[in-house]
Amino acid sequence: MKRILYFITIALACTVLHVNTTQAESANSYFNEALEKHLHGDLSNAVKLYSNAIENNPTFAMAYQMRGAAQQQLKKYSQAINDYSMVIIYGDSAFKAVGYYNRGVVKNMTGNFSEAIPDFSQAIELDKKMAAAYFHRGIAKSKTGDLSGRLEDFRQAAKLGDINAETWLNTYYPEWRQIPFSAGPT
């Protein structure tokens, strides 16, 4: 009797493992097909296929990331924000930084500048070398009236190699390299 239960348990474990492996393969297959559609500009079908990948693997951070990007391109901003939020939940720290950054960009695009600032700050906290996060946070700070914060963020972005920030600084603050950085929080 024990031997039969042992074999049933092993068989059940193998079946579960096979189902999980099949689901992972299926999620990857949907993702790859979605990426192909996305790269060729078929955004609506890409979104559907990314959704299929997520259905098969609900913690597939890259599928949320790419579906969010497609939603953003389709100007479906609330859906993009939701997907980027899922990247933050399921991604590793590098993915979380990208999720916060992208969510902040969409919030900037929709005029929610004060809501974007914490997202950019969190992206910077996770990746201190993310020049684009400093630059876009500087834009958000500018739109909320924090002009000194904008200058500091643009300077940090330029220091990290962001060409747009450097161009802006060279145009409006040609002496920006000589101004000491503030010791305030990032």
C-alpha positions in Angstrom: 0.0 0.0 0.0 2.8 2.4 0.9 4.5 1.5 -2.3 1.4 2.4 -4.4 1.0 5.7 -2.5 4.7 6.4 -3.2 4.3 5.8 -6.9 1.1 7.9 -7.1 2.8 10.7 -5.3 5.8 10.6 -7.7 3.4 10.4 -10.7 1.5 13.4 -9.4 4.6 15.4 -8.8 5.8 14.6 -12.4 2.5 15.7 -13.8 2.5 19.0 -11.9 6.1 19.6 -12.9 5.2 18.9 -16.6 2.2 21.2 -16.4 4.3 24.0 -14.8 7.0 23.5 -17.5 4.5 23.5 -20.2 2.9 26.7 -18.9 6.3 28.4 -18.7 7.1 27.3 -22.3 3.7 28.5 -23.4 4.2 31.9 -21.7 7.6 32.2 -23.4 6.1 31.3 -26.7 3.4 33.9 -26.4 5.9 36.4 -25.3 8.2 35.8 -28.2 5.3 36.0 -30.7 4.1 39.2 -29.0 7.6 40.8 -29.2 7.7 40.0 -32.9 4.3 41.7 -33.4 5.4 44.6 -31.2 8.6 45.1 -33.2 6.6 45.2 -36.4 4.1 47.8 -35.1 1.2 45.4 -34.5 0.6 46.8 -31.1 -3.0 45.5 -30.5 -2.1 41.9 -31.3 1.1 42.3 -29.3 -0.9 43.4 -26.2 -3.2 40.3 -26.7 -0.2 38.0 -26.9 1.6 39.6 -23.9 -1.7 39.1 -22.0 -1.7 35.4 -23.0 1.9 35.1 -21.7 0.8 36.7 -18.4 -2.2 34.4 -18.1 0.2 31.5 -18.3 2.7 33.0 -16.0 1.2 35.7 -13.8 4.6 36.8 -12.4 6.2 37.3 -15.8 7.7 40.8 -15.2 9.1 41.2 -18.7 5.7 40.5 -20.3 4.1 43.2 -18.0 7.0 45.6 -19.0 6.5 45.1 -22.7 2.7 45.1 -22.6 3.0 48.4 -20.7 5.2 49.8 -23.4 2.7 48.7 -26.1 -0.1 50.2 -24.0 1.8 53.4 -23.7 2.4 53.6 -27.4 -1.3 53.0 -27.9 -1.9 56.0 -25.5 -3.7 53.7 -23.1 -2.0 55.3 -20.2 -3.9 53.9 -17.2 -3.3 50.4 -18.5 0.4 51.2 -19.0 0.6 52.5 -15.4 -1.1 49.3 -14.2 1.4 47.1 -16.1 4.4 49.1 -14.9 3.0 48.7 -11.3 3.1 44.9 -11.9 6.7 45.2 -13.0 7.5 46.8 -9.7 5.7 44.0 -7.8 7.2 41.1 -9.7 10.5 42.3 -11.0 14.0 42.1 -9.5 15.5 45.3 -8.3 16.8 46.3 -11.8 13.4 45.6 -13.2 11.7 47.5 -10.4 13.8 50.6 -11.2 12.7 50.4 -14.8 9.1 49.9 -13.7 9.2 53.0 -11.5 10.9 55.0 -14.2 8.4 54.1 -16.9 5.5 54.7 -14.6 6.9 58.1 -13.9 7.3 58.9 -17.6 3.6 58.0 -18.2 2.6 60.2 -15.2 4.7 63.0 -16.7 3.0 62.5 -20.1 -0.4 62.8 -18.6 0.4 65.9 -16.5 0.6 64.1 -13.1 3.9 65.7 -12.3 3.7 65.6 -8.5 2.8 61.9 -8.7 5.7 61.2 -11.1 8.4 62.6 -8.7 8.2 59.8 -6.2 8.4 57.2 -9.0 11.5 58.8 -10.4 13.0 59.1 -6.9 12.3 55.4 -6.3 14.0 54.5 -9.6 17.0 56.6 -8.6 17.1 54.9 -5.2 17.3 51.5 -6.9 19.7 52.6 -9.7 21.7 55.7 -8.8 23.2 55.8 -12.3 19.9 56.1 -14.1 20.5 59.5 -15.8 17.1 59.5 -17.5 15.3 59.2 -14.2 17.1 62.4 -12.9 16.3 64.2 -16.1 12.6 63.3 -16.1 12.3 64.0 -12.4 13.9 67.4 -13.2 11.1 68.0 -15.7 8.4 67.0 -13.2 10.1 69.3 -10.6 10.1 72.2 -13.0 6.4 71.7 -13.7 5.6 71.7 -10.0 7.6 74.9 -9.4 10.7 73.3 -7.8 13.3 75.1 -10.0 16.3 74.5 -7.8 15.4 70.8 -7.7 15.1 70.9 -11.5 18.6 72.4 -11.8 20.1 69.8 -9.4 18.4 66.9 -11.2 19.5 68.2 -14.6 23.0 68.6 -13.4 23.1 65.0 -12.0 21.6 63.7 -15.3 24.2 65.6 -17.3 27.0 64.3 -15.0 25.8 60.8 -15.7 25.8 61.4 -19.5 22.3 62.5 -20.4 22.7 64.6 -23.5 19.4 66.3 -23.3 20.1 67.6 -19.8 23.6 68.7 -20.8 22.2 70.6 -23.8 19.6 72.3 -21.7 22.2 73.3 -19.0 24.6 74.6 -21.6 21.9 76.7 -23.1 20.4 78.2 -19.9 23.2 77.7 -17.3 26.5 77.8 -19.2 28.3 77.9 -15.8 26.6 74.8 -14.5 29.8 72.8 -14.1 31.2 75.4 -11.6 28.1 75.5 -9.3 28.6 73.2 -6.3 26.0 70.4 -5.9 23.7 70.7 -3.0 23.9 68.1 -0.2 20.1 67.6 -0.2 18.3 64.3 -0.7 18.0 62.8 -4.2 
